[in-house]
């Protein structure tokens, strides 16, 4: 049950007794706050043109304001100043704030009664004309005012900003209207997704949608969420990745596809992981992993410029530069550097284990993975990843930790694969796709054995995907890019929860 504020319930009764519906409908809005600001601050004159009058909103004449005609505007009251038979308020809509001026002589006794009854947090609809105050502030002079929705919960004492991240994330609806920074974060996130869509549309990619419930989880080594379909009487798994379905489309002849998709992984939660997250995945027939690295650099650098207006942005105490070319480094070189070994030595298990013991003296030798590749992976995760601050493509991943990537023609131990790291975390993962059905079946079998040995993140055997490959998939390169993590970079967010409108949180008594 929910406990309402008794004083606010009494206010509802008083409004209804005064013939004011606290939750009416049927309002037409003609302008947003951004539209109104643009009337006062039109586009700048072309370079070299002689300005008429002062710069900014003073360049707009009273005649031009009058020509804007009647304005209908609505927003939430975040400031109210009553001055006898008149007053000012600032209303917030999606785009920002705008000031209104209410005078009894203009709105009449009934309208002024509505004005007097308004409280902070109420939604208000107004009709009027534009004006400037004596101090020159853009303002809407109100001729008609209506309550659009009553606020039943008092705003926080310090309504101009929330500092408790727990409240901001649990009550995003509150955070959004009291925190301009939060609104800007999600405006940028929307811009990022729009830029990505345009980027791929310009390159003849087809946007597609693939299932979110899979009979067999696949496309990534991750622990899935399980559900049950009653009508079909079968277990299904929430998508951990769309990869295997997107590659089925390549087999079907759709040679350039992308999907902005929601994925679900039943794993831990931390500053860079949420059980539900958004990824971009794209695949191109007859492309290579080297082409995808170039494409990724162009995509992200262009997105940073478009959203932030620069290619050098602050992030958690660092200045990230997205000017190219970006650094490219081999996986084995980075592991060798972390262990102070020559690169040839990290391919020898005995030398690798000895160096690992020196680097981690408390480690127990019997707890080390059996394969060289998995020891590399542990060293990389602990020692290397956090040092990759500026955009860095890490290449030449071992095949043993790349179950869906094609082997390199020059070294069968290595996959034609890269990962992009920025600010010490993985942002993207791409590779030449394995299109040999026999090799892919063998790798699935190895994953099944790993599951049987206790690895709950290992993949299942997907026989239908092998069947699809048997029809022939052309040489293809594909990539997954984390949109949430990209949004973190472009908004200087320390936690993934700050760029998710409704992140997954532990339940509490008031949830």
C-alpha positions in Angstrom: 0.0 0.0 0.0 1.0 3.6 -0.5 0.7 6.3 2.2 -0.4 9.6 0.8 0.4 13.0 2.3 -2.8 13.9 4.2 -2.3 17.7 3.6 -2.0 17.1 -0.1 -5.2 15.0 -0.1 -7.0 17.8 1.6 -5.7 20.1 -1.1 -7.3 17.9 -3.7 -10.6 18.1 -2.0 -10.3 21.9 -1.8 -9.5 22.1 -5.5 -12.5 20.0 -6.5 -14.7 22.1 -4.1 -13.6 25.2 -6.0 -14.5 23.5 -9.3 -10.9 22.9 -10.3 -10.3 19.4 -11.7 -6.8 18.4 -10.5 -6.3 16.0 -13.3 -8.0 17.4 -16.5 -7.3 16.6 -20.1 -7.6 18.2 -23.5 -4.8 20.8 -23.6 -3.1 21.9 -26.8 0.6 22.9 -26.5 2.0 24.9 -29.4 5.5 25.7 -28.2 8.2 24.1 -26.1 10.7 26.1 -23.9 13.3 25.6 -26.7 10.9 27.0 -29.3 10.3 30.1 -27.1 14.0 30.6 -26.5 14.6 30.4 -30.3 12.1 33.2 -30.8 14.1 35.4 -28.5 17.5 34.2 -29.8 17.2 33.5 -33.5 19.9 31.9 -35.5 23.0 34.1 -35.8 23.5 36.2 -38.9 25.9 35.0 -41.6 29.5 35.9 -41.1 30.2 39.4 -42.1 26.6 40.6 -41.9 26.0 43.8 -40.0 24.0 43.0 -36.9 20.9 45.1 -36.2 21.0 46.2 -32.6 22.7 44.4 -29.8 23.5 40.7 -29.8 21.4 38.0 -28.2 17.7 38.4 -27.4 17.9 42.2 -27.5 18.2 41.9 -31.3 14.6 40.7 -31.4 12.1 43.6 -31.6 8.9 43.9 -29.7 7.1 43.7 -33.1 8.8 40.4 -33.8 7.6 39.1 -30.4 4.1 40.3 -31.1 4.3 38.5 -34.5 4.8 35.2 -32.7 1.1 35.4 -31.8 -0.6 33.4 -29.2 1.5 30.9 -27.3 0.3 27.7 -25.5 2.9 26.3 -23.2 3.0 23.8 -20.3 5.4 22.6 -17.7 6.0 21.8 -14.1 6.4 24.6 -11.6 9.9 24.7 -10.1 9.8 28.3 -8.9 6.9 30.6 -7.9 7.0 34.2 -6.7 3.7 35.9 -5.7 3.6 39.7 -5.6 0.1 40.7 -4.6 -2.1 40.8 -7.7 0.7 39.4 -9.9 3.5 37.0 -9.8 6.2 35.0 -11.7 6.9 31.3 -12.1 9.3 29.2 -14.0 8.0 26.1 -15.7 10.0 23.1 -16.7 9.4 21.0 -19.8 11.5 18.4 -21.6 13.7 21.1 -23.2 14.3 23.4 -20.2 12.8 26.2 -18.2 10.8 29.3 -19.2 9.4 32.1 -17.2 5.7 33.1 -17.1 4.1 36.3 -15.7 0.6 36.1 -14.2 -1.5 39.2 -13.4 -5.0 39.2 -12.1 -6.2 41.8 -14.5 -5.1 39.6 -17.4 -6.3 36.2 -16.2 -9.4 37.3 -14.3 -10.5 36.4 -10.8 -11.1 32.7 -11.6 -7.7 32.3 -13.3 -6.0 34.1 -10.5 -7.6 31.8 -8.0 -6.0 28.9 -9.9 -2.7 30.7 -9.8 -2.9 31.3 -6.0 -3.7 27.6 -5.5 -0.7 26.3 -7.4 2.2 24.7 -5.5 5.7 23.7 -6.5 5.6 20.5 -8.5 2.2 21.1 -10.2 1.9 20.8 -13.9 0.5 24.0 -15.4 -0.9 25.0 -18.9 -0.8 28.6 -19.9 -1.9 30.7 -22.9 -0.4 34.1 -23.6 1.9 36.3 -25.6 5.7 36.9 -25.3 7.2 39.9 -23.6 10.4 41.0 -21.8 10.6 42.0 -18.1 12.2 45.3 -17.1 15.5 43.3 -16.7 15.1 41.9 -20.2 14.2 38.3 -19.3 12.2 36.4 -21.9 8.7 35.8 -20.4 5.3 34.6 -21.4 2.6 37.0 -20.3 -0.3 34.8 -19.4 -3.9 35.4 -20.5 -5.3 32.0 -19.4 -3.9 29.5 -16.8 -5.0 26.0 -15.9 -3.9 23.4 -13.5 -2.9 20.4 -15.7 -1.9 17.9 -13.0 -1.6 18.3 -9.2 1.5 17.2 -7.4 0.7 15.1 -4.4 4.2 14.7 -3.0 6.1 17.8 -1.7 9.4 18.4 -3.5 12.6 17.7 -1.6 13.8 20.6 0.6 16.7 21.2 -1.8 14.6 20.6 -4.9 17.3 22.3 -7.1 19.5 19.2 -6.9 19.7 15.7 -5.5 23.0 14.5 -4.2 22.1 11.0 -3.0 22.8 8.6 -5.9 20.5 6.0 -4.4 17.5 8.4 -4.6 18.5 9.6 -8.1 18.6 6.0 -9.4 15.5 4.7 -7.6 13.3 7.7 -8.3 14.5 8.7 -11.8 11.3 10.6 -12.3 12.3 12.9 -9.4 15.9 13.2 -10.5 14.9 14.2 -14.1 12.9 17.2 -13.1 15.2 18.5 -10.3 18.5 17.8 -12.0 19.5 19.6 -15.3 22.6 17.4 -15.4 20.6 14.3 -15.4 18.4 15.5 -18.2 21.5 16.4 -20.2 22.9 13.0 -19.7 19.9 11.3 -21.2 19.6 13.9 -24.0 23.2 13.0 -24.9 22.4 9.3 -24.8 19.5 9.8 -27.2 21.9 11.8 -29.5 24.4 8.9 -29.4 21.8 6.4 -30.5 20.5 8.7 -33.3 24.1 9.3 -34.5 24.8 5.5 -34.6 21.6 4.9 -36.7 22.5 7.6 -39.2 26.1 6.4 -39.4 25.0 2.9 -40.5 22.2 4.0 -42.7 24.6 6.1 -44.7 26.7 3.0 -45.2 23.9 0.9 -46.6 23.3 -1.2 -43.5 19.9 -2.6 -42.8 18.6 -2.2 -39.2 17.0 -5.5 -38.1 15.3 -7.0 -35.0 16.1 -10.5 -33.7 14.5 -12.5 -30.9 15.0 -11.6 -27.3 13.9 -15.0 -26.1 16.1 -17.9 -27.3 15.6 -21.6 -27.1 19.4 -21.9 -26.8 21.5 -19.1 -25.3 24.4 -18.1 -27.5 26.5 -15.4 -29.0 28.6 -14.8 -25.8 30.1 -16.6 -22.9 27.6 -15.4 -20.2 25.1 -16.9 -17.7 21.6 -16.4 -19.1 18.2 -15.7 -17.4 15.8 -18.6 -17.8 12.0 -18.4 -18.2 9.2 -20.7 -19.3 6.7 -20.4 -22.1 3.5 -21.9 -20.9 1.7 -22.4 -24.3 4.8 -24.1 -25.9 5.7 -25.8 -22.6 9.4 -25.0 -23.1 12.2 -23.2 -21.4 13.5 -20.1 -23.0 16.5 -17.9 -22.3 16.6 -14.1 -22.4 19.1 -13.0 -25.0 22.7 -12.7 -23.9 23.7 -11.5 -27.4 22.1 -11.4 -30.9 25.2 -12.5 -32.7 24.1 -16.0 -33.9 20.8 -14.7 -35.3 22.5 -11.7 -37.0 25.0 -14.1 -38.7 22.1 -16.3 -39.8 20.9 -13.2 -41.7 24.3 -12.9 -43.4 23.8 -16.5 -44.5 20.4 -15.5 -45.9 22.0 -12.8 -48.1 21.5 -9.7 -46.0 25.1 -8.6 -46.3 25.2 -5.6 -44.0 23.0 -5.7 -40.8 23.0 -3.9 -37.5 20.9 -4.1 -34.4 20.7 -1.8 -31.3 19.6 -4.4 -28.9 18.8 -5.1 -25.3 20.8 -8.0 -23.8 20.4 -9.8 -20.4 23.1 -11.5 -18.4 22.5 -13.1 -15.0 25.8 -11.9 -13.6 27.1 -9.4 -11.0 26.4 -5.7 -10.8 29.1 -3.1 -10.5 30.0 0.3 -11.9 30.3 -1.0 -15.5 27.8 -4.0 -15.4 24.0 -4.1 -15.3 22.0 -7.3 -15.9 20.1 -5.5 -18.6 22.1 -3.4 -21.0 22.2 -2.0 -24.6 24.6 -3.1 -27.3 25.2 -2.2 -30.9 26.0 -5.3 -33.0 26.8 -5.1 -36.7 28.0 -7.5 -39.4 29.3 -6.9 -42.9 30.0 -9.6 -45.5 33.4 -9.4 -47.3 34.7 -7.0 -44.6 37.7 -7.8 -42.3 38.5 -7.1 -38.7 41.0 -4.4 -39.8 38.2 -2.6 -41.7 36.0 -2.8 -38.6 38.7 -1.1 -36.5 38.9 1.8 -39.0 35.1 2.0 -39.0 34.8 1.9 -35.2 37.4 4.7 -34.9 35.4 6.8 -37.4 32.1 6.0 -35.7 33.2 6.9 -32.1 35.3 9.9 -33.0 32.4 11.3 -35.1 29.9 10.6 -32.4 32.1 12.4 -29.8 32.4 15.4 -32.0 28.7 15.5 -32.8 27.5 15.1 -29.2 30.2 16.9 -27.3 31.4 19.5 -29.9 35.0 18.4 -29.5 37.2 15.3 -29.9 39.0 15.8 -26.5 36.6 15.3 -23.5 37.1 15.0 -19.7 36.4 11.7 -18.1 36.9 11.0 -14.4 40.1 13.0 -14.1 41.5 12.1 -17.5 41.3 14.0 -20.8 40.4 11.5 -23.5 41.6 12.3 -27.0 39.7 10.7 -29.9 41.9 12.2 -32.6 43.4 9.4 -34.7 45.1 7.3 -35.4 44.4 5.3 -32.3 46.9 3.0 -30.7 46.9 -0.7 -31.7 48.7 -3.3 -29.5 48.9 -7.1 -29.5 47.5 -9.1 -26.6 50.7 -11.1 -26.0 52.9 -8.0 -26.1 50.7 -6.3 -23.4 50.8 -9.4 -21.2 54.6 -9.8 -21.6 55.0 -6.1 -20.7 52.9 -6.6 -17.5 55.0 -9.6 -16.5 58.4 -8.1 -17.5 59.0 -11.0 -19.9 60.2 -11.1 -23.5 57.1 -11.7 -25.7 58.5 -15.1 -26.8 58.5 -16.3 -23.2 54.8 -15.7 -22.6 54.0 -18.5 -25.1 55.9 -21.0 -22.9 53.8 -22.2 -20.0 56.6 -22.8 -17.6 58.1 -19.4 -18.1 54.7 -17.8 -17.9 53.9 -19.6 -14.6 57.2 -18.6 -13.1 56.7 -14.9 -14.0 53.1 -15.1 -12.7 54.4 -16.4 -9.4 56.8 -13.5 -9.1 54.1 -10.9 -10.0 51.5 -12.5 -7.7 53.5 -14.2 -4.8 50.3 -15.1 -2.9 48.8 -17.0 -5.8 48.5 -20.7 -5.5 50.0 -22.6 -8.5 47.2 -25.3 -8.5 44.6 -22.5 -9.0 46.1 -21.3 -12.3 44.2 -22.2 -15.5 45.6 -25.0 -17.5 46.0 -23.2 -20.8 48.4 -20.4 -21.6 45.6 -18.4 -23.1 43.6 -18.4 -19.9 46.6 -17.4 -17.9 47.1 -14.5 -20.3 43.4 -13.6 -19.8 43.9 -13.4 -16.0 47.0 -11.3 -16.3 45.3 -9.0 -18.8 42.2 -8.5 -16.6 44.2 -7.8 -13.5 47.2 -5.8 -14.8 46.6 -4.5 -18.3 43.0 -3.5 -18.8 43.0 -0.7 -16.2 46.1 1.0 -17.8 44.5 1.4 -21.3 43.1 5.0 -20.8 43.4 6.5 -24.3 41.5 4.6 -27.1 43.5 1.4 -27.7 42.7 -1.5 -30.0 44.0 -4.7 -28.5 44.6 -7.4 -31.3 45.7 -11.0 -31.8 43.5 -12.7 -29.1 44.1 -16.4 -28.4 41.7 -18.7 -30.2 41.1 -20.5 -26.8 39.2 -17.4 -25.5 37.6 -16.5 -28.8 35.1 -19.3 -29.5 33.3 -17.5 -32.4 36.3 -15.8 -34.1 38.1 -17.1 -37.2 41.7 -18.4 -36.8 44.5 -16.3 -38.2 45.9 -17.7 -41.4 49.4 -16.8 -40.2 49.1 -18.3 -36.7 46.4 -20.8 -35.9 46.8 -20.1 -32.1 45.6 -16.5 -32.7 42.1 -15.3 -33.7 41.5 -12.4 -36.2 40.0 -10.4 -33.3 40.3 -7.1 -31.5 38.8 -5.4 -28.5 38.6 -1.6 -28.0 39.5 -0.2 -24.6 38.9 3.3 -23.4 39.3 4.7 -19.8 40.4 1.2 -18.6 37.4 -0.7 -19.8 36.3 -2.7 -22.8 34.0 -0.7 -25.2 33.9 -3.0 -28.3 34.7 -6.5 -29.4 35.1 -7.4 -33.1 36.5 -10.2 -35.3 36.5 -12.0 -38.5 33.6 -14.5 -38.1 34.2 -18.2 -38.0 32.3 -19.5 -41.0 33.7 -23.0 -41.1 30.9 -25.2 -39.8 33.2 -28.1 -38.8 35.5 -25.8 -36.8 32.6 -24.1 -35.2 31.0 -27.4 -34.2 34.3 -28.4 -32.6 34.4 -25.2 -30.6 30.8 -25.6 -29.5 31.7 -29.1 -28.3 34.6 -27.6 -26.3 32.2 -25.1 -24.7 29.8 -27.9 -23.8 32.6 -29.8 -22.1 33.5 -26.6 -20.2 29.9 -26.4 -19.0 29.9 -30.0 -17.9 33.0 -29.1 -15.9 31.2 -26.3 -14.1 31.6 -23.2 -16.2 28.1 -21.8 -16.2 29.0 -19.1 -18.6 30.2 -21.4 -21.4 28.1 -21.7 -24.5 25.5 -24.4 -25.5 25.7 -26.4 -28.7 23.5 -24.6 -31.3 22.8 -27.3 -34.0 20.6 -24.9 -36.0 23.4 -22.4 -36.3 25.7 -25.1 -37.5 23.1 -26.1 -40.1 22.9 -22.4 -41.2 26.7 -22.3 -41.6 26.5 -25.5 -43.7 24.6 -23.5 -46.4 27.7 -21.2 -46.6 28.3 -17.9 -44.9 30.6 -15.5 -46.9 33.7 -14.0 -45.3 32.3 -11.7 -42.7 33.4 -9.4 -39.9 31.3 -8.4 -37.0 31.4 -6.3 -33.8 29.6 -5.6 -30.6 29.8 -2.1 -29.0 28.5 -1.2 -25.6 26.2 1.8 -25.9 25.9 2.2 -22.1 29.7 2.4 -21.7 30.0 4.8 -24.6 27.3 7.0 -23.0 29.3 6.9 -19.7 32.4 8.3 -21.6 30.5 11.1 -23.3 28.7 12.2 -20.1 31.6 11.8 -17.6 29.6 9.2 -15.6 31.4 7.1 -13.1 28.7 4.4 -13.0 26.6 2.7 -15.6 23.6 3.3 -13.4 24.0 7.0 -14.1 23.3 6.5 -17.8 20.4 4.0 -17.4 17.1 5.6 -16.8 16.0 2.6 -14.7 19.0 0.6 -13.5 18.7 -2.7 -11.7 18.8 -2.1 -8.0 18.4 -4.2 -4.9 14.8 -4.1 -3.6 14.2 -2.1 -0.5 11.3 -1.5 1.8 9.9 1.5 -0.2 10.4 0.0 -3.7 
